[in-house]
């Protein structure tokens, strides 16, 4: 075989293959004999048709069948000879073959690009924000606990902000008429929060059982018009914040001061983890920004398909339609960035000698079962699934990689009050 390999980009290769007739005639002979053995026409038994008639009637189809069967064979031999592993199925762009002639074909395929990592072991500074928990966070957390232990009772008067309602929701068309089959029966919502906050929630204030309210709710596909019939109003009776309430929440705690400290510590721990996550994400951004290469299109396309399926599942769980066109640009950008990191990560794992063994995984699982013996059976069952065990392996690999990379990056932390974080979320 004569091989000519051309680089069209960091990942795209075009391979020209020429197989000389002397090297392929035995394979072709087998294909010819196979076709002849199956051929039958009136006056001749199957496989007994004279070769000249077979050649006259079947030669083009035998040549085509030989190309179909053997281009892939010679392509694989070429890859072995060149020591190349494609990452997608090759696409034949040219092929030329006739009996007693050489077979020539051109095939285009993708490979993992050669990546040159930046000099990252020079203590690169990365700026991150760490939010410090305060009284507002503690009060929100206490209110959340009170809400979880609250009791509900039917309210007979007019709706106020914070009340809950059970109501029938009917979608309305552009003419204000109910769309048949769109009724959502006895749906439970809280007035003054989420989709039913602001001006939408205000429309319910002062209404009573049996009243009907027309509202426009902002959803993914724009504003949806609803006719809402109120069936029942409830109010929450929150428990008092005292030492008795503390014992209900956590028997290991005795006083409200202990509960406050416990909650504030947990909130701050979560904020510290968010800072660590930001640090890691900025390390990823550093490598993506500093490592320049063309991203294989097939890998981006595969990850894009994965993201779309994931979005569809999420929207289905929320009972909302998924508009692929609306998020197409974001999906492509996310897919490209993710594939860049996958390829860089693979090189870093090798460069940093990161390895997670079966013993590492077993040790981790044993530690989890010792911490929560009541869930031992559930842990064993969950990780008996190969997919879950693979995800654990990947998570542990990531953790070990980040720990290794943290030695080369300086996390320059700017501490901020969570009040700024609240303003950003509102803004």
Rosetta blueprint (number, residue, H / E / L):
1 X L
2 X E
3 X E
4 X E
5 X E
6 X E
7 X E
8 X L
9 X L
10 X L
11 X L
12 X E
13 X E
14 X E
15 X E
16 X E
17 X E
18 X E
19 X E
20 X L
21 X H
22 X H
23 X H
24 X H
25 X H
26 X H
27 X H
28 X H
29 X H
30 X H
31 X H
32 X H
33 X H
34 X H
35 X H
36 X H
37 X H
38 X H
39 X L
40 X L
41 X L
42 X L
43 X L
44 X L
45 X L
46 X L
47 X L
48 X L
49 X L
50 X L
51 X H
52 X H
53 X H
54 X H
55 X H
56 X H
57 X H
58 X H
59 X H
60 X H
61 X H
62 X H
63 X H
64 X H
65 X H
66 X H
67 X H
68 X H
69 X H
70 X H
71 X H
72 X H
73 X H
74 X H
75 X H
76 X H
77 X H
78 X H
79 X H
80 X H
81 X H
82 X H
83 X L
84 X L
85 X L
86 X L
87 X L
88 X L
89 X L
90 X L
91 X E
92 X E
93 X E
94 X E
95 X E
96 X E
97 X L
98 X L
99 X L
100 X L
101 X L
102 X L
103 X E
104 X E
105 X E
106 X E
107 X E
108 X E
109 X E
110 X E
111 X L
112 X L
113 X L
114 X L
115 X L
116 X L
117 X L
118 X L
119 X L
120 X L
121 X L
122 X L
123 X L
124 X E
125 X E
126 X E
127 X E
128 X E
129 X E
130 X E
131 X E
132 X E
133 X L
134 X L
135 X H
136 X H
137 X H
138 X H
139 X H
140 X H
141 X H
142 X H
143 X H
144 X H
145 X H
146 X H
147 X H
148 X H
149 X L
150 X L
151 X E
152 X E
153 X E
154 X E
155 X L
156 X L
157 X L
158 X L
159 X L
160 X L
161 X L
162 X L
163 X L
164 X E
165 X E
166 X E
167 X E
168 X E
169 X E
170 X E
171 X E
172 X E
173 X L
174 X L
175 X L
176 X L
177 X L
178 X E
179 X L
180 X L
181 X L
182 X L
183 X L
184 X E
185 X E
186 X E
187 X E
188 X E
189 X E
190 X E
191 X L
192 X L
193 X L
194 X H
195 X H
196 X H
197 X L
198 X H
199 X H
200 X H
201 X H
202 X H
203 X L
204 X L
205 X L
206 X L
207 X L
208 X L
209 X L
210 X L
211 X L
212 X E
213 X E
214 X E
215 X E
216 X E
217 X E
218 X E
219 X E
220 X L
221 X L
222 X E
223 X E
224 X E
225 X E
226 X E
227 X E
228 X E
229 X E
230 X E
231 X E
232 X E
233 X E
234 X E
235 X E
236 X E
237 X E
238 X L
239 X L
240 X L
241 X L
242 X L
243 X H
244 X H
245 X H
246 X H
247 X H
248 X H
249 X H
250 X L
251 X L
252 X L
253 X L
254 X L
255 X L
256 X H
257 X H
258 X H
259 X H
260 X H
261 X H
262 X H
263 X H
264 X H
265 X H
266 X H
267 X H
268 X H
269 X H
270 X H
271 X H
272 X H
273 X H
274 X H
275 X H
276 X H
277 X H
278 X H
279 X H
280 X H
281 X H
282 X H
283 X H
284 X H
285 X H
286 X H
287 X H
288 X H
289 X H
290 X H
291 X L
292 X L
293 X L
294 X L
295 X L
296 X L
297 X H
298 X H
299 X H
300 X H
301 X H
302 X H
303 X H
304 X H
305 X H
306 X H
307 X H
308 X H
309 X H
310 X H
311 X H
312 X H
313 X H
314 X H
315 X H
316 X H
317 X H
318 X L
319 X L
320 X L
321 X L
322 X L
323 X L
324 X L
325 X H
326 X H
327 X H
328 X H
329 X H
330 X H
331 X H
332 X H
333 X H
334 X H
335 X H
336 X H
337 X H
338 X H
339 X H
340 X H
341 X H
342 X H
343 X H
344 X H
345 X H
346 X H
347 X H
348 X H
349 X H
350 X H
351 X H
352 X L
353 X L
354 X L
355 X L
356 X L
357 X L
358 X H
359 X H
360 X H
361 X H
362 X H
363 X H
364 X H
365 X H
366 X H
367 X H
368 X H
369 X H
370 X H
371 X H
372 X L
373 X H
374 X H
375 X H
376 X H
377 X H
378 X H
379 X H
380 X H
381 X H
382 X H
383 X L
384 X L
385 X L
386 X H
387 X H
388 X H
389 X H
390 X H
391 X H
392 X H
393 X H
394 X H
395 X H
396 X H
397 X H
398 X H
399 X H
400 X H
401 X H
402 X H
403 X H
404 X H
405 X H
406 X H
407 X H
408 X H
409 X E
410 X E
411 X E
412 X E
413 X E
414 X E
415 X E
416 X E
417 X E
418 X H
419 X H
420 X H
421 X H
422 X H
423 X H
424 X H
425 X H
426 X H
427 X L
